[in-house]
Each structure stands twice: as structure tokens, then as C-alpha cells.
């Protein structure tokens, strides 16, 4: 017999059903169904929508998931900026603002202004209900606690800093995820797609999605290719993690800027603005070749439909073309995926975060718990 949460999941999946259809689908008694729907209605999770026409008696109405006015707040924290968005439940941005920052400044200096901005965006809505908050960070994250793991890229951040700060501000369910993994979820075109998404900006991040689910691994670091040691130009560069020869030390934006500094390049925007410079062309070609070689192993292991390259550098044609050539040359014909630039750009992360929040908040077990507590997500 369908629980409250399973019943809601069925209504969401099918886009709404009549009571008669729900009885047929679930096999539950009419009295049980009425009781379940009443509880879900009181919590604002379902409502009676349009009439389905006369059926010889009372007009049947479609029971729909009540997504009216429900929104998700997403905060995508990068190395040098944050993208704060209010989205609908599908992840489409309704309002957005950007904030320059430096993650090295510490958790309080980053999260304080970012969440101040988030509060303003939420307050700007009318008749909206906040379902939950999703935060993307450039670090590995424990999927159960939301705590940051091995924070090489977030020096000085307490593991629970993000979860604690967000919960204290908004009092809503919080999902914290690695930004590249969130982008991978956002890039997926269906729940059956297997996809590898790589973000190349100041750092390098990678997310792997198989059949709609994020691949996390035993220690929560699946896809963390930035710190895989790779073959590259000698001598091996020193990585921020303290080791030598990591992919990020060869092919990240930070590594590229270090090589281009003698030529006057200070930011990634400088690089993008002068792609014709010989040193830029050479640096991007070298980075793409090393990245493509590293990705070839991932592609052979995972066998994705697509490899999507995002981030300030990842979407550049010289990088996409270089990675594609290296990957297609290294893997067998049957394993060759499409290798392409992201068409979503910065929208991928908020879209993915919103999807992850919705999955968490409206998971059948979570809904059953809400019904037991008599509380609903979003008020």
C-alpha cells in the first residue's frame, strides 16, 4: 500500500491523477486514499485542479502536486565569485545576482555577504514558498552531513560552516554539494543519461551522473580528478594540495595564469579576451591535452553518453577541441562519447542544485516524516 510519500511521488511523476486513477494505481481502499490525500492537502502538497469531465456523478478533478509558488534558493560558490539564484522547482532561474569574492578569505567573509544577498533575493518574491536551499562549493562534500571534506580549496573553513550558516538563516532543508557535481546534475537531459561534466576555471572539478544519480563513491570523492597525478611537462608543478604533478597543477586556470604571468595576464578574463596570443594558444593546447588524457580513463571506465566541458576555460573552443581529440584518440570506437561545451554555462549549477534539493525535500521517506510531524516544506 502506498505511503503518503509514495502517493505524492506517483502524483508528481504522472503530472496529476484522478481519485479513481489513484485507486486503480495503488490498490488501496477509498477510505485510506481519502485519508492520505487529506493529510497531503493540509500540508499544501497536493490540490484539486481542473475538472476531468462528467463521469455520471460528481465531476472528477485531477489531483496535482502543489508546486504553485514553490521556489528553491541556490548559492553557487566559486573561487572568485558566487552566483545566488531563486529558481522554480525545475531549476529555471527566476531571479539572480552575482557577488565577487575570494574563498581564501574564510567562511565568515564569504558566507556572510553571500547569504545577505540570498535573503534579499528571497524577500523580493511575492507569494512564494521556499522549499529548500542548495549550496555548491569547490570542494568534496559528505553527502549525508553536507560537511566539507578535505578542504584544500577552502583553507580555514570549518567542515560544518556551510550547513550551520544556511540553516541558521533560513530554517529550511539544506543540500550542500560539490559545484561540479551539481553542474553535472544540471547538465543531464534525462534520468537515463550517463554523463561526465568537467568544470575548468580557477580549479578543475568533475561530476559523474549515472542514470540520474550522482556517483559519489565510498569516501565521497568519486570524480575528483583534479588531484590525480598525470604525465605532463617537466618539471612536475607543485599543487595546492602539497603534491606534485596533479592534473589541477597542470591544467587549471590557476596553473595557466602562473605560466602566463610573465606575459602580463592576471585574470582568466584576460586570457579569454586574448585567445590569439601565442602564449595563450600554447598554454590552452597543453592544458587540453593533459586534461583529455586524464579524462580518457574516466570515459573508458564510466562509458558516458556525453562529456560536457564547462567553466571559464572549459567552454573555449581550443580546450573543447583539444580534449575531444585526445579522448577520441585514446578510447575505443564503441566507448567514444560526444565531447562538447556546455550550453548552459553558469546556469548548470543552480539547475542541478535545485534538482538535488527537490529530490531531498520530496523524497517519499522525507514526505512521510513531514506528515508525521505535521509540517510542510516551504510553509
BASE-561200 format. One line per 5 residues: for each residue x, y, z of C-alpha. Coordinates in steps of 0.02 Angstrom, whole numbers, always signed. Layout:
<recs>
X Y Z ~ ...
</recs>
This chain:
<recs>
+0 +0 +0 ~ +68 +172 -48 ~ +127 +282 +94 ~ +94 +468 +94 ~ +264 +498 +15
+244 +363 -117 ~ +72 +431 -160 ~ +143 +605 -184 ~ +284 +534 -290 ~ +156 +449 -402
+56 +610 -421 ~ +215 +707 -464 ~ +278 +577 -586 ~ +115 +565 -682 ~ +77 +751 -682
-84 +726 -584 ~ -216 +588 -575 ~ -398 +574 -528 ~ -451 +484 -369 ~ -514 +340 -473
-347 +326 -561 ~ -255 +333 -395 ~ -363 +193 -326 ~ -326 +87 -479 ~ -139 +126 -475
-112 +96 -289 ~ -241 -37 -247 ~ -281 +50 -82 ~ -456 +67 -12 ~ -556 +225 -44
-553 +271 +140 ~ -364 +253 +150 ~ -340 +357 -7 ~ -453 +494 +57 ~ -358 +500 +221
-189 +507 +133 ~ -246 +645 +14 ~ -322 +745 +156 ~ -157 +742 +250 ~ -59 +793 +95
-185 +930 +57 ~ -174 +1002 +234 ~ +14 +1013 +214 ~ -4 +1103 +47 ~ +74 +961 -52
-72 +920 -168 ~ -229 +1009 -226 ~ -382 +978 -332 ~ -351 +1051 -504 ~ -451 +1052 -665
-609 +953 -694 ~ -591 +793 -795 ~ -770 +800 -857 ~ -931 +717 -803 ~ -924 +532 -757
-1107 +500 -717 ~ -1100 +584 -547 ~ -986 +710 -464 ~ -862 +784 -585 ~ -691 +706 -559
-547 +825 -533 ~ -363 +798 -560 ~ -257 +787 -404 ~ -95 +881 -435 ~ +67 +911 -341
+56 +1087 -269 ~ +209 +1170 -341 ~ +121 +1340 -350 ~ +238 +1473 -285 ~ +367 +1348 -225
+546 +1401 -255 ~ +723 +1346 -215 ~ +866 +1458 -161 ~ +1035 +1412 -234 ~ +1206 +1482 -191
+1347 +1429 -306 ~ +1513 +1473 -226 ~ +1665 +1476 -340 ~ +1844 +1526 -309 ~ +1816 +1707 -359
+1628 +1736 -362 ~ +1459 +1673 -303 ~ +1302 +1653 -408 ~ +1147 +1671 -300 ~ +981 +1621 -378
+800 +1591 -338 ~ +734 +1455 -453 ~ +574 +1361 -484 ~ +569 +1175 -440 ~ +639 +1129 -611
+792 +1238 -584 ~ +750 +1382 -700 ~ +813 +1545 -628 ~ +681 +1671 -578 ~ +800 +1797 -501
+989 +1801 -494 ~ +1132 +1906 -428 ~ +1322 +1885 -433 ~ +1447 +1927 -297 ~ +1637 +1941 -314
+1732 +1850 -176 ~ +1889 +1754 -130 ~ +1863 +1587 -45 ~ +2034 +1603 +37 ~ +1962 +1744 +144
+1873 +1616 +253 ~ +1697 +1552 +283 ~ +1629 +1704 +375 ~ +1694 +1828 +246 ~ +1616 +1727 +104
+1456 +1658 +178 ~ +1403 +1818 +266 ~ +1388 +1928 +110 ~ +1326 +1783 +2 ~ +1184 +1741 +121
+1142 +1926 +145 ~ +1118 +1935 -42 ~ +1018 +1773 -40 ~ +899 +1844 +90 ~ +867 +1996 -19
+828 +1887 -170 ~ +708 +1779 -71 ~ +623 +1933 +3 ~ +596 +2004 -172 ~ +473 +1866 -215
+286 +1877 -191 ~ +177 +1734 -127 ~ +324 +1615 -138 ~ +362 +1466 -26 ~ +544 +1419 -2
+559 +1230 -17 ~ +745 +1220 +24 ~ +919 +1286 -5 ~ +1057 +1213 -114 ~ +1238 +1267 -97
+1379 +1221 -216 ~ +1559 +1231 -158 ~ +1725 +1197 -246 ~ +1768 +1052 -129 ~ +1719 +873 -90
+1564 +859 +19 ~ +1496 +722 +132 ~ +1326 +682 +52 ~ +1248 +633 +219 ~ +1301 +781 +327
+1339 +917 +199 ~ +1507 +944 +282 ~ +1656 +993 +177 ~ +1787 +856 +157 ~ +1973 +883 +131
+1953 +1072 +108 ~ +2114 +1106 +12 ~ +2021 +1234 -92 ~ +1933 +1308 +61 ~ +2076 +1338 +182
+2020 +1377 +359 ~ +1837 +1331 +330 ~ +1761 +1226 +468 ~ +1683 +1067 +395 ~ +1507 +1115 +453
+1522 +1301 +413 ~ +1405 +1300 +262 ~ +1268 +1192 +337 ~ +1268 +1287 +501 ~ +1263 +1459 +420
+1123 +1417 +297 ~ +1012 +1328 +424 ~ +1027 +1471 +548 ~ +971 +1595 +414 ~ +831 +1504 +325
+771 +1358 +432 ~ +739 +1254 +278 ~ +813 +1089 +215 ~ +990 +1115 +152 ~ +1085 +1019 +19
+1272 +1054 +3 ~ +1359 +981 -149 ~ +1521 +998 -244 ~ +1491 +1129 -378 ~ +1548 +1018 -522
+1434 +877 -467 ~ +1288 +997 -454 ~ +1328 +1060 -630 ~ +1331 +880 -692 ~ +1155 +852 -625
+1101 +1014 -707 ~ +1175 +964 -874 ~ +1084 +797 -882 ~ +949 +789 -1014 ~ +858 +638 -942
+861 +520 -795 ~ +933 +385 -907 ~ +1086 +481 -964 ~ +1262 +440 -908 ~ +1365 +598 -911
+1535 +664 -860 ~ +1539 +852 -830 ~ +1705 +942 -806 ~ +1722 +1121 -745 ~ +1885 +1207 -793
+1901 +1378 -715 ~ +2017 +1432 -575 ~ +2018 +1249 -522 ~ +1961 +1086 -601 ~ +1805 +994 -545
+1717 +841 -613 ~ +1547 +764 -584 ~ +1484 +596 -645 ~ +1299 +555 -661 ~ +1239 +379 -699
+1054 +352 -731 ~ +1009 +516 -647 ~ +1109 +481 -489 ~ +1270 +567 -439 ~ +1415 +447 -421
+1495 +484 -252 ~ +1599 +332 -208 ~ +1648 +255 -41 ~ +1730 +412 +28 ~ +1625 +541 -64
+1762 +591 -186 ~ +1715 +499 -346 ~ +1760 +606 -496 ~ +1886 +712 -402 ~ +2008 +707 -548
+2092 +872 -506 ~ +2212 +785 -389 ~ +2253 +635 -496 ~ +2437 +633 -541 ~ +2459 +642 -729
+2600 +641 -853 ~ +2642 +815 -913 ~ +2782 +936 -949 ~ +2932 +926 -834 ~ +2972 +975 -702
+2812 +923 -616 ~ +2722 +1076 -544 ~ +2677 +1085 -360 ~ +2490 +1076 -324 ~ +2399 +1170 -187
+2368 +1002 -102 ~ +2556 +988 -74 ~ +2589 +850 -200 ~ +2670 +868 -371 ~ +2602 +827 -542
+2415 +840 -503 ~ +2301 +874 -650 ~ +2249 +1040 -572 ~ +2432 +1092 -560 ~ +2449 +1063 -747
+2283 +1114 -823 ~ +2182 +1227 -706 ~ +2156 +1412 -732 ~ +2268 +1447 -583 ~ +2408 +1345 -664
+2382 +1429 -832 ~ +2390 +1603 -756 ~ +2552 +1559 -667 ~ +2630 +1516 -835 ~ +2557 +1669 -921
+2602 +1796 -787 ~ +2765 +1845 -874 ~ +2659 +1894 -1025 ~ +2551 +2011 -923 ~ +2398 +1901 -897
+2323 +1922 -724 ~ +2146 +1851 -734 ~ +2052 +1721 -833 ~ +1955 +1863 -913 ~ +2122 +1925 -983
+2151 +1753 -1058 ~ +1978 +1743 -1137 ~ +2000 +1917 -1211 ~ +2162 +1871 -1300 ~ +2146 +1693 -1365
+2255 +1736 -1513 ~ +2409 +1770 -1407 ~ +2541 +1636 -1444 ~ +2572 +1601 -1260 ~ +2384 +1582 -1229
+2363 +1466 -1378 ~ +2509 +1360 -1320 ~ +2450 +1356 -1138 ~ +2272 +1307 -1182 ~ +2331 +1172 -1302
+2445 +1098 -1170 ~ +2308 +1103 -1037 ~ +2180 +1024 -1153 ~ +2298 +883 -1200 ~ +2337 +840 -1018
+2153 +853 -969 ~ +2099 +745 -1115 ~ +2225 +611 -1069 ~ +2161 +610 -890 ~ +1980 +602 -946
+2012 +456 -1063 ~ +2024 +337 -915 ~ +1864 +406 -839 ~ +1775 +389 -1006 ~ +1831 +210 -1029
+1778 +165 -852 ~ +1609 +253 -850 ~ +1564 +245 -1036 ~ +1459 +406 -1036 ~ +1343 +466 -1171
+1422 +639 -1161 ~ +1570 +732 -1088 ~ +1518 +912 -1055 ~ +1651 +1044 -1027 ~ +1605 +1199 -929
+1686 +1340 -834 ~ +1775 +1495 -897 ~ +1910 +1394 -987 ~ +1817 +1231 -1016 ~ +1696 +1305 -1143
+1832 +1384 -1251 ~ +1844 +1304 -1424 ~ +2032 +1268 -1410 ~ +2001 +1172 -1249 ~ +1848 +1078 -1311
+1932 +1031 -1474 ~ +2092 +979 -1387 ~ +2004 +872 -1257 ~ +1893 +793 -1389 ~ +2041 +747 -1499
+2136 +670 -1352 ~ +1987 +572 -1285 ~ +1930 +505 -1454 ~ +2107 +453 -1496 ~ +2131 +363 -1329
+1971 +262 -1312 ~ +1897 +125 -1421 ~ +1767 +172 -1550 ~ +1622 +92 -1456 ~ +1663 +192 -1299
+1678 +361 -1384 ~ +1559 +490 -1311 ~ +1506 +658 -1378 ~ +1628 +788 -1309 ~ +1550 +961 -1308
+1547 +1130 -1224 ~ +1410 +1168 -1100 ~ +1266 +1265 -1174 ~ +1200 +1309 -1000 ~ +1357 +1393 -937
+1332 +1462 -762 ~ +1150 +1404 -760 ~ +1202 +1221 -743 ~ +1248 +1232 -559 ~ +1088 +1317 -496
+985 +1199 -602 ~ +1075 +1049 -529 ~ +1065 +1114 -351 ~ +878 +1144 -369 ~ +852 +967 -433
+950 +896 -287 ~ +850 +999 -162 ~ +685 +943 -238 ~ +739 +761 -233 ~ +787 +777 -50
+634 +876 +7 ~ +503 +774 -86 ~ +583 +604 -67 ~ +446 +483 -8 ~ +532 +448 +158
+555 +635 +189 ~ +371 +668 +150 ~ +316 +528 +267 ~ +419 +609 +404 ~ +340 +779 +368
+167 +704 +377 ~ +210 +626 +545 ~ +272 +794 +608 ~ +129 +891 +532 ~ +249 +1010 +443
+269 +1050 +260 ~ +418 +1110 +158 ~ +400 +1292 +111 ~ +272 +1334 +246
</recs>
